[in-house]
Amino acid sequence: MDIKRSLVLLFSSYGCFLFAQEKAIDTVYVFDNQMNRVKLFHPVKIISAEEAEKNSSNLSELLRFQSQVFIKENGRGAVSSPSFRGTTAQQTAFVWNGININSNFLGQGDINNIALFGYDQIGIKAGGGSVVYGSGAIGGSIHLNNILDFNKGFHGSLFSEIASFNTYNNFVKGSYSNDKFSFKASGNYSVSENDYKVSDLNYINRNGNYYNTTFNVGASYKITNDHKVSWQSQFFDSSQRFPVYEETGTKTKYKTQSVRSLLSWDWNKAKFSNSLKAAYTEENFQYFGSLNQPKSSGGTGKNYIFKNDFNYFLNSKWNFNIIGEFQINKGEGYESGISGVSRNIGSVSGLLRYFATKDLRFEGGFKKDFVEDVKSPLMYSFSGKWNAAKWYDVSLNVSKNFRFPSFNDIYYEPGGNKDLRPETSTQLDMTNEFKAGDFRLTLSPYYMNITDLIAWLPTAKGYWQAFNVNKAESYGLESQLSFSKQWGNHKIRANAGYYYAKSIDKETKMQRPYVPMHRGNANIDYEYGFFKLFAQGQLNGVTYTTSDEKRSDAIDPYFLLNMGVSATLAKKYTLGFKVNNLTNTYYKTVSFYPLPKRNYSVYAAINF
């Protein structure tokens, strides 16, 4: 098989659009067409919709047990933020179908205000990705992807769960497709009293109830064999209350609504593909300092995004990719001093790929952003992957990445700072993959140097203000051991990960707060006929909560264990039972807010 045909197979997995012949063999459409190219050089963990059901409480739980991402959660269902490789939440990019959806105001994504259900797959990529995915993709990126199939007819599914603390999750999905047209819609409603008790601290999660509703709809139509138009939209509504320690405490709540809509026109030929996208995203939020009073603060952010991705094969060895993007970001705050802010952002990226042999390939890229009133650096990336032997692959990645200041960083009153510089990072990582029989071991050491880190610090004037602070560096190791085997009707899959992260302030030489140096997780799945069993474990080391590594204020190590069983009849009807925190462990990820001890859920699913 020649190199071009090998690449066709790689790029066309999940429906990417490069072809070995003029006639298209088109089975699925993926909105994030860059993701399959990224996988050629970078490890990307894919979590399927079925696997997501194991951690159906929220997206925080899913990432905590099924990825290397560290999650800080202010109580179950409350404010939650991610961290890759010792970086901050603002240095993590959330990408919805190829579009960066970090908040205009905060510069990050609040995980518990991002839907868990409604995606066909969730991708986890560690390491810098600003050349492709823009501002914030410093520590890593979380990809929320939808897929549209063709020639699949009608399919539907229903998932319904009842869990502890008066929690109810319901999700319904339906799809239809023929050789020309594909349509998919889904809806989710989750609600919980969330009034769990933690006896170790004499704690009750008072005023912790929440709900969220999501509706997703997508369609794709083949105009000709070469041209396709596609559309995907998501509507999300959520309300969450913030816990109080005493019944007499002032009860608060936070409400948010978001709209995301994406229209794509794809043109695909034997030697090139072009994807033109237009997107609109909107976020609305309201904070209520008292439940029965009008909102205390809030805001509306709107983004208009135009993006073109052109990919061309010069020959079987050389491929170049040019990405142009233009955005208009708007923000209107309430009681925040942010009034009618607008920012224009343009960027151009270029990537050149060289496939020396079927076992050796390279990619070099650059990106220049033009951000209104912000001086942005020239970014670059270089990647190489070598399939050195049947038992060993190695890849090397070097990149410069950045994050420009958010609207709050610049305009919030009081405290915004119009003189802020973008955060930048230079990083290096190497992935070594060893294969022996049914075992696979991955070792990924990394190093990251971050400058102009943006932090909010107290001032002599009595309020906090955004500043560019001293340099930081992060280095460590991500490792993963996996095993997969089938004996007749018996199937087993297992994986275990260990993650070491040293993230320090280069001036104090101290570990940065809320970055545990040692973490690990493990997942085991066993299947026999209609019966399935799974177990999940997580180990978290000491987590300092202050910048001086004060042990008395640190969060103690903990180990968590989840288990679940399910049975499927006639390949359509599934009944399952799950136990979360089986060991009844007292634990927390931030100070003062413990998370639930042992809790249960029962669920039913129908596929037709």
ROKOL-369311 format. One record per residue (C-alpha): residue number from 0; residue in one letter; x, y, z. Coordinates in steps of 0.05 Angstrom, whole numbers, m for minus. Example, Ala and Ser with C-alpha at 12.3 -4.5 7.8 and 13.67 -1.06 7.14 Angstrom:
residues 2
num 0 residuo A east 246 north m90 up 156
num 1 residuo S east 273 north m21 up 143
//
This chain:
residues 608
num 0 residuo M east 0 north 0 up 0
num 1 residuo D east 31 north 67 up m20
num 2 residuo I east 36 north 127 up 26
num 3 residuo K east m23 north 165 up m2
num 4 residuo R east m70 north 106 up 7
num 5 residuo S east m44 north 98 up 78
num 6 residuo L east m59 north 171 up 92
num 7 residuo V east m128 north 165 up 62
num 8 residuo L east m144 north 111 up 112
num 9 residuo L east m117 north 153 up 169
num 10 residuo F east m152 north 217 up 149
num 11 residuo S east m218 north 184 up 131
num 12 residuo S east m228 north 151 up 198
num 13 residuo Y east m290 north 181 up 229
num 14 residuo G east m306 north 213 up 162
num 15 residuo C east m248 north 259 up 145
num 16 residuo F east m247 north 282 up 73
num 17 residuo L east m187 north 259 up 34
num 18 residuo F east m195 north 208 up m21
num 19 residuo A east m152 north 157 up m57
num 20 residuo Q east m196 north 162 up m118
num 21 residuo E east m244 north 214 up m147
num 22 residuo K east m304 north 174 up m122
num 23 residuo A east m319 north 189 up m49
num 24 residuo I east m330 north 133 up 1
num 25 residuo D east m365 north 176 up 53
num 26 residuo T east m394 north 144 up 115
num 27 residuo V east m394 north 197 up 169
num 28 residuo Y east m385 north 271 up 178
num 29 residuo V east m343 north 300 up 235
num 30 residuo F east m349 north 375 up 247
num 31 residuo D east m278 north 380 up 276
num 32 residuo N east m241 north 360 up 213
num 33 residuo Q east m173 north 379 up 244
num 34 residuo M east m178 north 327 up 299
num 35 residuo N east m161 north 269 up 254
num 36 residuo R east m98 north 305 up 230
num 37 residuo V east m79 north 320 up 302
num 38 residuo K east m83 north 246 up 318
num 39 residuo L east m28 north 232 up 267
num 40 residuo F east 23 north 265 up 314
num 41 residuo H east m8 north 271 up 383
num 42 residuo P east m41 north 221 up 430
num 43 residuo V east m116 north 237 up 437
num 44 residuo K east m159 north 198 up 486
num 45 residuo I east m229 north 187 up 459
num 46 residuo I east m287 north 176 up 506
num 47 residuo S east m349 north 148 up 472
num 48 residuo A east m421 north 166 up 489
num 49 residuo E east m429 north 96 up 520
num 50 residuo E east m368 north 105 up 564
num 51 residuo A east m394 north 173 up 587
num 52 residuo E east m455 north 139 up 617
num 53 residuo K east m410 north 108 up 670
num 54 residuo N east m400 north 177 up 701
num 55 residuo S east m468 north 208 up 687
num 56 residuo S east m468 north 257 up 746
num 57 residuo N east m433 north 312 up 707
num 58 residuo L east m374 north 326 up 661
num 59 residuo S east m329 north 336 up 722
num 60 residuo E east m338 north 264 up 744
num 61 residuo L east m325 north 238 up 674
num 62 residuo L east m259 north 276 up 666
num 63 residuo R east m237 north 259 up 737
num 64 residuo F east m243 north 183 up 727
num 65 residuo Q east m231 north 175 up 653
num 66 residuo S east m175 north 224 up 636
num 67 residuo Q east m111 north 254 up 662
num 68 residuo V east m145 north 321 up 676
num 69 residuo F east m145 north 346 up 748
num 70 residuo I east m213 north 375 up 768
num 71 residuo K east m225 north 427 up 823
num 72 residuo E east m298 north 425 up 843
num 73 residuo N east m330 north 470 up 896
num 74 residuo G east m379 north 415 up 916
num 75 residuo R east m416 north 368 up 870
num 76 residuo G east m450 north 405 up 813
num 77 residuo A east m421 north 473 up 833
num 78 residuo V east m365 north 515 up 801
num 79 residuo S east m313 north 467 up 771
num 80 residuo S east m249 north 478 up 732
num 81 residuo P east m198 north 434 up 696
num 82 residuo S east m122 north 432 up 697
num 83 residuo F east m74 north 397 up 650
num 84 residuo R east m2 north 387 up 670
num 85 residuo G east m3 north 437 up 727
num 86 residuo T east m32 north 494 up 686
num 87 residuo T east m93 north 537 up 702
num 88 residuo A east m165 north 530 up 680
num 89 residuo Q east m155 north 589 up 632
num 90 residuo Q east m99 north 550 up 599
num 91 residuo T east m147 north 494 up 580
num 92 residuo A east m186 north 503 up 515
num 93 residuo F east m256 north 475 up 508
num 94 residuo V east m270 north 460 up 434
num 95 residuo W east m340 north 447 up 409
num 96 residuo N east m339 north 416 up 340
num 97 residuo G east m274 north 451 up 323
num 98 residuo I east m295 north 519 up 353
num 99 residuo N east m261 north 546 up 416
num 100 residuo I east m318 north 561 up 466
num 101 residuo N east m280 north 588 up 527
num 102 residuo S east m318 north 645 up 560
num 103 residuo N east m305 north 716 up 535
num 104 residuo F east m309 north 740 up 607
num 105 residuo L east m271 north 687 up 647
num 106 residuo G east m226 north 660 up 592
num 107 residuo Q east m243 north 589 up 613
num 108 residuo G east m299 north 538 up 614
num 109 residuo D east m339 north 521 up 677
num 110 residuo I east m344 north 446 up 669
num 111 residuo N east m409 north 438 up 707
num 112 residuo N east m441 north 489 up 661
num 113 residuo I east m421 north 449 up 599
num 114 residuo A east m468 north 392 up 579
num 115 residuo L east m446 north 320 up 590
num 116 residuo F east m496 north 287 up 544
num 117 residuo G east m508 north 300 up 470
num 118 residuo Y east m439 north 288 up 441
num 119 residuo D east m418 north 227 up 401
num 120 residuo Q east m348 north 230 up 429
num 121 residuo I east m305 north 271 up 477
num 122 residuo G east m231 north 279 up 460
num 123 residuo I east m177 north 294 up 511
num 124 residuo K east m111 north 322 up 484
num 125 residuo A east m54 north 341 up 531
num 126 residuo G east m2 north 392 up 509
num 127 residuo G east m2 north 457 up 470
num 128 residuo G east m49 north 467 up 411
num 129 residuo S east m55 north 542 up 399
num 130 residuo V east m32 north 537 up 327
num 131 residuo V east m96 north 499 up 311
num 132 residuo Y east m144 north 514 up 368
num 133 residuo G east m125 north 585 up 389
num 134 residuo S east m122 north 622 up 455
num 135 residuo G east m121 north 580 up 518
num 136 residuo A east m95 north 515 up 488
num 137 residuo I east m33 north 516 up 531
num 138 residuo G east m40 north 458 up 579
num 139 residuo G east m87 north 418 up 536
num 140 residuo S east m155 north 417 up 503
num 141 residuo I east m222 north 382 up 513
num 142 residuo H east m261 north 367 up 450
num 143 residuo L east m336 north 359 up 448
num 144 residuo N east m353 north 328 up 380
num 145 residuo N east m415 north 310 up 342
num 146 residuo I east m417 north 260 up 284
num 147 residuo L east m468 north 251 up 229
num 148 residuo D east m474 north 183 up 195
num 149 residuo F east m500 north 168 up 125
num 150 residuo N east m538 north 106 up 101
num 151 residuo K east m557 north 85 up 172
num 152 residuo G east m633 north 91 up 170
num 153 residuo F east m669 north 107 up 234
num 154 residuo H east m640 north 97 up 304
num 155 residuo G east m662 north 120 up 372
num 156 residuo S east m641 north 113 up 445
num 157 residuo L east m667 north 131 up 514
num 158 residuo F east m626 north 134 up 578
num 159 residuo S east m660 north 146 up 645
num 160 residuo E east m626 north 146 up 714
num 161 residuo I east m648 north 154 up 786
num 162 residuo A east m593 north 168 up 836
num 163 residuo S east m579 north 188 up 908
num 164 residuo F east m596 north 258 up 932
num 165 residuo N east m660 north 259 up 890
num 166 residuo T east m620 north 261 up 826
num 167 residuo Y east m653 north 246 up 758
num 168 residuo N east m618 north 243 up 691
num 169 residuo N east m657 north 233 up 626
num 170 residuo F east m629 north 233 up 556
num 171 residuo V east m663 north 218 up 489
num 172 residuo K east m632 north 215 up 420
num 173 residuo G east m658 north 201 up 350
num 174 residuo S east m626 north 200 up 282
num 175 residuo Y east m643 north 186 up 209
num 176 residuo S east m599 north 182 up 148
num 177 residuo N east m597 north 158 up 76
num 178 residuo D east m544 north 165 up 22
num 179 residuo K east m556 north 241 up 15
num 180 residuo F east m584 north 266 up 81
num 181 residuo S east m567 north 257 up 155
num 182 residuo F east m604 north 285 up 215
num 183 residuo K east m594 north 276 up 290
num 184 residuo A east m628 north 308 up 350
num 185 residuo S east m621 north 296 up 425
num 186 residuo G east m646 north 325 up 490
num 187 residuo N east m624 north 319 up 563
num 188 residuo Y east m653 north 340 up 629
num 189 residuo S east m616 north 332 up 695
num 190 residuo V east m640 north 354 up 763
num 191 residuo S east m617 north 342 up 834
num 192 residuo E east m633 north 364 up 905
num 193 residuo N east m558 north 350 up 917
num 194 residuo D east m567 north 352 up 993
num 195 residuo Y east m514 north 302 up 1011
num 196 residuo K east m485 north 296 up 1081
num 197 residuo V east m412 north 286 up 1102
num 198 residuo S east m409 north 264 up 1175
num 199 residuo D east m333 north 271 up 1180
num 200 residuo L east m342 north 347 up 1177
num 201 residuo N east m413 north 350 up 1203
num 202 residuo Y east m428 north 380 up 1135
num 203 residuo I east m494 north 383 up 1097
num 204 residuo N east m494 north 409 up 1026
num 205 residuo R east m548 north 459 up 1039
num 206 residuo N east m574 north 500 up 980
num 207 residuo G east m536 north 455 up 932
num 208 residuo N east m592 north 437 up 883
num 209 residuo Y east m584 north 445 up 809
num 210 residuo Y east m615 north 429 up 741
num 211 residuo N east m593 north 434 up 669
num 212 residuo T east m627 north 423 up 602
num 213 residuo T east m593 north 411 up 535
num 214 residuo F east m619 north 405 up 464
num 215 residuo N east m574 north 386 up 405
num 216 residuo V east m594 north 384 up 332
num 217 residuo G east m551 north 371 up 270
num 218 residuo A east m561 north 357 up 197
num 219 residuo S east m518 north 345 up 135
num 220 residuo Y east m536 north 344 up 61
num 221 residuo K east m494 north 321 up 2
num 222 residuo I east m507 north 370 up m55
num 223 residuo T east m461 north 329 up m99
num 224 residuo N east m407 north 277 up m86
num 225 residuo D east m358 north 334 up m77
num 226 residuo H east m400 north 385 up m38
num 227 residuo K east m435 north 379 up 29
num 228 residuo V east m469 north 429 up 74
num 229 residuo S east m477 north 414 up 149
num 230 residuo W east m506 north 447 up 210
num 231 residuo Q east m500 north 434 up 284
num 232 residuo S east m532 north 473 up 342
num 233 residuo Q east m535 north 467 up 418
num 234 residuo F east m580 north 501 up 468
num 235 residuo F east m563 north 497 up 542
num 236 residuo D east m599 north 523 up 604
num 237 residuo S east m574 north 514 up 675
num 238 residuo S east m587 north 536 up 746
num 239 residuo Q east m542 north 519 up 805
num 240 residuo R east m544 north 542 up 877
num 241 residuo F east m482 north 552 up 918
num 242 residuo P east m476 north 515 up 985
num 243 residuo V east m481 north 550 up 1052
num 244 residuo Y east m454 north 524 up 1118
num 245 residuo E east m513 north 545 up 1161
num 246 residuo E east m587 north 543 up 1147
num 247 residuo T east m590 north 617 up 1164
num 248 residuo G east m535 north 634 up 1113
num 249 residuo T east m552 north 677 up 1053
num 250 residuo K east m571 north 631 up 996
num 251 residuo T east m546 north 648 up 927
num 252 residuo K east m554 north 620 up 857
num 253 residuo Y east m524 north 624 up 788
num 254 residuo K east m561 north 616 up 722
num 255 residuo T east m532 north 609 up 653
num 256 residuo Q east m557 north 599 up 582
num 257 residuo S east m515 north 586 up 520
num 258 residuo V east m529 north 580 up 446
num 259 residuo R east m480 north 551 up 396
num 260 residuo S east m494 north 543 up 322
num 261 residuo L east m446 north 522 up 266
num 262 residuo L east m456 north 520 up 191
num 263 residuo S east m405 north 486 up 147
num 264 residuo W east m394 north 478 up 72
num 265 residuo D east m344 north 424 up 53
num 266 residuo W east m314 north 415 up m16
num 267 residuo N east m273 north 351 up m26
num 268 residuo K east m233 north 328 up m85
num 269 residuo A east m179 north 276 up m95
num 270 residuo K east m121 north 323 up m78
num 271 residuo F east m153 north 376 up m35
num 272 residuo S east m207 north 391 up 15
num 273 residuo N east m236 north 457 up 37
num 274 residuo S east m281 north 470 up 97
num 275 residuo L east m315 north 537 up 105
num 276 residuo K east m349 north 549 up 172
num 277 residuo A east m392 north 604 up 201
num 278 residuo A east m410 north 600 up 274
num 279 residuo Y east m448 north 640 up 327
num 280 residuo T east m439 north 628 up 401
num 281 residuo E east m473 north 664 up 458
num 282 residuo E east m466 north 659 up 533
num 283 residuo N east m513 north 691 up 584
num 284 residuo F east m505 north 688 up 659
num 285 residuo Q east m537 north 718 up 720
num 286 residuo Y east m514 north 715 up 792
num 287 residuo F east m564 north 725 up 848
num 288 residuo G east m534 north 747 up 915
num 289 residuo S east m600 north 727 up 947
num 290 residuo L east m650 north 677 up 920
num 291 residuo N east m710 north 723 up 926
num 292 residuo Q east m676 north 786 up 900
num 293 residuo P east m662 north 810 up 830
num 294 residuo K east m595 north 791 up 799
num 295 residuo S east m533 north 822 up 830
num 296 residuo S east m489 north 815 up 768
num 297 residuo G east m488 north 783 up 700
num 298 residuo G east m467 north 789 up 629
num 299 residuo T east m478 north 769 up 556
num 300 residuo G east m422 north 749 up 509
num 301 residuo K east m431 north 739 up 435
num 302 residuo N east m382 north 712 up 384
num 303 residuo Y east m386 north 713 up 308
num 304 residuo I east m336 north 666 up 278
num 305 residuo F east m314 north 654 up 206
num 306 residuo K east m263 north 600 up 191
num 307 residuo N east m234 north 568 up 129
num 308 residuo D east m191 north 506 up 129
num 309 residuo F east m157 north 488 up 63
num 310 residuo N east m117 north 424 up 57
num 311 residuo Y east m77 north 404 up m5
num 312 residuo F east m33 north 345 up m25
num 313 residuo L east 24 north 366 up m70
num 314 residuo N east 41 north 292 up m79
num 315 residuo S east 41 north 229 up m38
num 316 residuo K east 94 north 257 up 10
num 317 residuo W east 78 north 331 up 18
num 318 residuo N east 15 north 362 up 46
num 319 residuo F east 1 north 434 up 67
num 320 residuo N east m56 north 463 up 106
num 321 residuo I east m77 north 536 up 112
num 322 residuo I east m127 north 559 up 164
num 323 residuo G east m156 north 629 up 165
num 324 residuo E east m203 north 654 up 219
num 325 residuo F east m238 north 719 up 237
num 326 residuo Q east m278 north 731 up 300
num 327 residuo I east m319 north 788 up 329
num 328 residuo N east m324 north 781 up 405
num 329 residuo K east m376 north 824 up 442
num 330 residuo G east m390 north 831 up 516
num 331 residuo E east m441 north 868 up 557
num 332 residuo G east m436 north 863 up 633
num 333 residuo Y east m484 north 881 up 689
num 334 residuo E east m454 north 912 up 751
num 335 residuo S east m384 north 896 up 727
num 336 residuo G east m362 north 958 up 690
num 337 residuo I east m360 north 920 up 624
num 338 residuo S east m404 north 961 up 578
num 339 residuo G east m411 north 947 up 504
num 340 residuo V east m342 north 917 up 494
num 341 residuo S east m323 north 892 up 425
num 342 residuo R east m259 north 859 up 401
num 343 residuo N east m238 north 837 up 331
num 344 residuo I east m192 north 777 up 324
num 345 residuo G east m160 north 751 up 261
num 346 residuo S east m111 north 695 up 251
num 347 residuo V east m75 north 656 up 198
num 348 residuo S east m43 north 587 up 208
num 349 residuo G east 0 north 546 up 162
num 350 residuo L east 19 north 473 up 170
num 351 residuo L east 66 north 432 up 126
num 352 residuo R east 67 north 356 up 133
num 353 residuo Y east 120 north 310 up 104
num 354 residuo F east 108 north 236 up 101
num 355 residuo A east 179 north 210 up 90
num 356 residuo T east 158 north 136 up 93
num 357 residuo K east 98 north 98 up 118
num 358 residuo D east 132 north 96 up 186
num 359 residuo L east 161 north 167 up 191
num 360 residuo R east 124 north 234 up 186
num 361 residuo F east 135 north 306 up 206
num 362 residuo E east 93 north 368 up 214
num 363 residuo G east 113 north 441 up 222
num 364 residuo G east 65 north 498 up 235
num 365 residuo F east 59 north 572 up 251
num 366 residuo K east 3 north 618 up 271
num 367 residuo K east m3 north 693 up 277
num 368 residuo D east m62 north 724 up 314
num 369 residuo F east m83 north 796 up 305
num 370 residuo V east m121 north 814 up 369
num 371 residuo E east m148 north 884 up 375
num 372 residuo D east m111 north 924 up 429
num 373 residuo V east m68 north 863 up 447
num 374 residuo K east 1 north 848 up 420
num 375 residuo S east 3 north 773 up 406
num 376 residuo P east 65 north 731 up 393
num 377 residuo L east 81 north 689 up 332
num 378 residuo M east 66 north 617 up 351
num 379 residuo Y east 97 north 555 up 323
num 380 residuo S east 95 north 480 up 329
num 381 residuo F east 138 north 422 up 306
num 382 residuo S east 119 north 349 up 311
num 383 residuo G east 149 north 284 up 287
num 384 residuo K east 127 north 212 up 295
num 385 residuo W east 167 north 149 up 280
num 386 residuo N east 140 north 78 up 280
num 387 residuo A east 210 north 53 up 297
num 388 residuo A east 190 north m20 up 306
num 389 residuo K east 129 north m64 up 312
num 390 residuo W east 135 north m57 up 387
num 391 residuo Y east 156 north 16 up 393
num 392 residuo D east 131 north 85 up 368
num 393 residuo V east 161 north 152 up 388
num 394 residuo S east 136 north 223 up 376
num 395 residuo L east 165 north 291 up 393
num 396 residuo N east 127 north 356 up 399
num 397 residuo V east 153 north 427 up 408
num 398 residuo S east 107 north 488 up 409
num 399 residuo K east 97 north 559 up 430
num 400 residuo N east 26 north 575 up 454
num 401 residuo F east m11 north 633 up 485
num 402 residuo R east m74 north 661 up 518
num 403 residuo F east m97 north 732 up 508
num 404 residuo P east m130 north 768 up 568
num 405 residuo S east m205 north 757 up 578
num 406 residuo F east m256 north 813 up 582
num 407 residuo N east m255 north 809 up 658
num 408 residuo D east m179 north 812 up 659
num 409 residuo I east m180 north 877 up 620
num 410 residuo Y east m246 north 913 up 633
num 411 residuo Y east m275 north 890 up 699
num 412 residuo E east m286 north 947 up 748
num 413 residuo P east m252 north 951 up 795
num 414 residuo G east m191 north 909 up 779
num 415 residuo G east m186 north 903 up 704
num 416 residuo N east m119 north 921 up 673
num 417 residuo K east m114 north 946 up 601
num 418 residuo D east m38 north 939 up 601
num 419 residuo L east m38 north 864 up 608
num 420 residuo R east 5 north 822 up 561
num 421 residuo P east m16 north 754 up 535
num 422 residuo E east 7 north 692 up 572
num 423 residuo T east 57 north 652 up 530
num 424 residuo S east 88 north 584 up 539
num 425 residuo T east 142 north 544 up 506
num 426 residuo Q east 137 north 469 up 514
num 427 residuo L east 167 north 403 up 496
num 428 residuo D east 140 north 333 up 503
num 429 residuo M east 158 north 264 up 479
num 430 residuo T east 112 north 204 up 475
num 431 residuo N east 141 north 134 up 477
num 432 residuo E east 93 north 77 up 462
num 433 residuo F east 112 north 5 up 474
num 434 residuo K east 70 north m54 up 450
num 435 residuo A east 76 north m127 up 473
num 436 residuo G east 20 north m174 up 457
num 437 residuo D east m44 north m148 up 488
num 438 residuo F east m7 north m96 up 529
num 439 residuo R east 8 north m24 up 511
num 440 residuo L east 50 north 24 up 553
num 441 residuo T east 55 north 99 up 539
num 442 residuo L east 106 north 145 up 573
num 443 residuo S east 102 north 220 up 559
num 444 residuo P east 152 north 265 up 595
num 445 residuo Y east 141 north 339 up 585
num 446 residuo Y east 168 north 408 up 602
num 447 residuo M east 133 north 475 up 598
num 448 residuo N east 158 north 546 up 611
num 449 residuo I east 103 north 599 up 622
num 450 residuo T east 115 north 674 up 621
num 451 residuo D east 69 north 733 up 636
num 452 residuo L east 21 north 690 up 675
num 453 residuo I east m43 north 731 up 690
num 454 residuo A east m64 north 730 up 763
num 455 residuo W east m112 north 770 up 806
num 456 residuo L east m77 north 797 up 867
num 457 residuo P east m99 north 841 up 927
num 458 residuo T east m79 north 914 up 923
num 459 residuo A east m70 north 969 up 975
num 460 residuo K east m134 north 1001 up 949
num 461 residuo G east m176 north 946 up 978
num 462 residuo Y east m193 north 907 up 915
num 463 residuo W east m162 north 853 up 873
num 464 residuo Q east m130 north 870 up 806
num 465 residuo A east m104 north 830 up 746
num 466 residuo F east m28 north 831 up 736
num 467 residuo N east 24 north 795 up 695
num 468 residuo V east 64 north 758 up 748
num 469 residuo N east 130 north 721 up 751
num 470 residuo K east 148 north 662 up 708
num 471 residuo A east 126 north 591 up 722
num 472 residuo E east 148 north 524 up 697
num 473 residuo S east 117 north 456 up 696
num 474 residuo Y east 148 north 388 up 682
num 475 residuo G east 128 north 317 up 694
num 476 residuo L east 107 north 251 up 666
num 477 residuo E east 42 north 222 up 640
num 478 residuo S east 40 north 146 up 635
num 479 residuo Q east m13 north 97 up 613
num 480 residuo L east m14 north 21 up 613
num 481 residuo S east m71 north m14 up 577
num 482 residuo F east m93 north m85 up 565
num 483 residuo S east m146 north m114 up 520
num 484 residuo K east m165 north m187 up 509
num 485 residuo Q east m222 north m231 up 485
num 486 residuo W east m231 north m305 up 500
num 487 residuo G east m293 north m331 up 466
num 488 residuo N east m351 north m293 up 498
num 489 residuo H east m306 north m262 up 551
num 490 residuo K east m279 north m192 up 538
num 491 residuo I east m235 north m151 up 584
num 492 residuo R east m206 north m82 up 578
num 493 residuo A east m162 north m49 up 630
num 494 residuo N east m120 north 13 up 635
num 495 residuo A east m81 north 47 up 690
num 496 residuo G east m50 north 116 up 690
num 497 residuo Y east 1 north 151 up 733
num 498 residuo Y east 12 north 227 up 728
num 499 residuo Y east 69 north 266 up 760
num 500 residuo A east 64 north 342 up 756
num 501 residuo K east 115 north 390 up 785
num 502 residuo S east 89 north 461 up 774
num 503 residuo I east 128 north 516 up 808
num 504 residuo D east 134 north 590 up 814
num 505 residuo K east 204 north 603 up 789
num 506 residuo E east 215 north 657 up 840
num 507 residuo T east 193 north 620 up 903
num 508 residuo K east 210 north 550 up 877
num 509 residuo M east 145 north 527 up 911
num 510 residuo Q east 91 north 482 up 882
num 511 residuo R east 33 north 522 up 855
num 512 residuo P east m33 north 515 up 893
num 513 residuo Y east m82 north 461 up 873
num 514 residuo V east m32 north 421 up 833
num 515 residuo P east m23 north 351 up 863
num 516 residuo M east 45 north 323 up 846
num 517 residuo H east 21 north 251 up 845
num 518 residuo R east m44 north 224 up 816
num 519 residuo G east m67 north 159 up 786
num 520 residuo N east m129 north 126 up 759
num 521 residuo A east m150 north 57 up 733
num 522 residuo N east m209 north 29 up 695
num 523 residuo I east m229 north m44 up 685
num 524 residuo D east m286 north m68 up 640
num 525 residuo Y east m308 north m141 up 636
num 526 residuo E east m362 north m167 up 589
num 527 residuo Y east m392 north m236 up 582
num 528 residuo G east m451 north m242 up 535
num 529 residuo F east m506 north m196 up 559
num 530 residuo F east m470 north m181 up 625
num 531 residuo K east m421 north m123 up 638
num 532 residuo L east m381 north m102 up 699
num 533 residuo F east m337 north m42 up 708
num 534 residuo A east m293 north m13 up 763
num 535 residuo Q east m259 north 55 up 767
num 536 residuo G east m206 north 77 up 817
num 537 residuo Q east m173 north 143 up 829
num 538 residuo L east m114 north 161 up 874
num 539 residuo N east m97 north 233 up 890
num 540 residuo G east m35 north 255 up 928
num 541 residuo V east m25 north 314 up 975
num 542 residuo T east m53 north 378 up 945
num 543 residuo Y east m27 north 444 up 971
num 544 residuo T east m78 north 500 up 974
num 545 residuo T east m29 north 557 up 989
num 546 residuo S east 31 north 584 up 953
num 547 residuo D east 78 north 569 up 1012
num 548 residuo E east 64 north 493 up 1013
num 549 residuo K east 34 north 497 up 1082
num 550 residuo R east 19 north 424 up 1100
num 551 residuo S east m34 north 440 up 1153
num 552 residuo D east m77 north 474 up 1099
num 553 residuo A east m65 north 421 up 1046
num 554 residuo I east m116 north 370 up 1022
num 555 residuo D east m98 north 301 up 1046
num 556 residuo P east m88 north 243 up 997
num 557 residuo Y east m148 north 200 up 981
num 558 residuo F east m169 north 139 up 941
num 559 residuo L east m237 north 131 up 907
num 560 residuo L east m271 north 69 up 878
num 561 residuo N east m333 north 65 up 834
num 562 residuo M east m366 north 1 up 809
num 563 residuo G east m424 north m16 up 764
num 564 residuo V east m460 north m75 up 732
num 565 residuo S east m509 north m79 up 675
num 566 residuo A east m547 north m130 up 634
num 567 residuo T east m571 north m122 up 562
num 568 residuo L east m629 north m163 up 535
num 569 residuo A east m644 north m172 up 460
num 570 residuo K east m588 north m122 up 446
num 571 residuo K east m638 north m66 up 460
num 572 residuo Y east m656 north m63 up 533
num 573 residuo T east m605 north m48 up 587
num 574 residuo L east m613 north m44 up 662
num 575 residuo G east m555 north m22 up 705
num 576 residuo F east m534 north m6 up 777
num 577 residuo K east m475 north 37 up 799
num 578 residuo V east m441 north 51 up 866
num 579 residuo N east m399 north 114 up 869
num 580 residuo N east m345 north 122 up 923
num 581 residuo L east m354 north 50 up 944
num 582 residuo T east m301 north 58 up 999
num 583 residuo N east m342 north 114 up 1031
num 584 residuo T east m281 north 160 up 1030
num 585 residuo Y east m282 north 230 up 1057
num 586 residuo Y east m250 north 274 up 1004
num 587 residuo K east m250 north 343 up 972
num 588 residuo T east m215 north 376 up 914
num 589 residuo V east m217 north 447 up 942
num 590 residuo S east m217 north 472 up 1014
num 591 residuo F east m282 north 474 up 1053
num 592 residuo Y east m325 north 437 up 1001
num 593 residuo P east m327 north 361 up 1011
num 594 residuo L east m355 north 317 up 957
num 595 residuo P east m406 north 261 up 968
num 596 residuo K east m389 north 196 up 1003
num 597 residuo R east m419 north 130 up 981
num 598 residuo N east m479 north 140 up 935
num 599 residuo Y east m519 north 98 up 886
num 600 residuo S east m556 north 100 up 820
num 601 residuo V east m599 north 54 up 778
num 602 residuo Y east m611 north 66 up 704
num 603 residuo A east m647 north 38 up 644
num 604 residuo A east m630 north 46 up 570
num 605 residuo I east m667 north 28 up 506
num 606 residuo N east m635 north 27 up 437
num 607 residuo F east m677 north 18 up 374
//
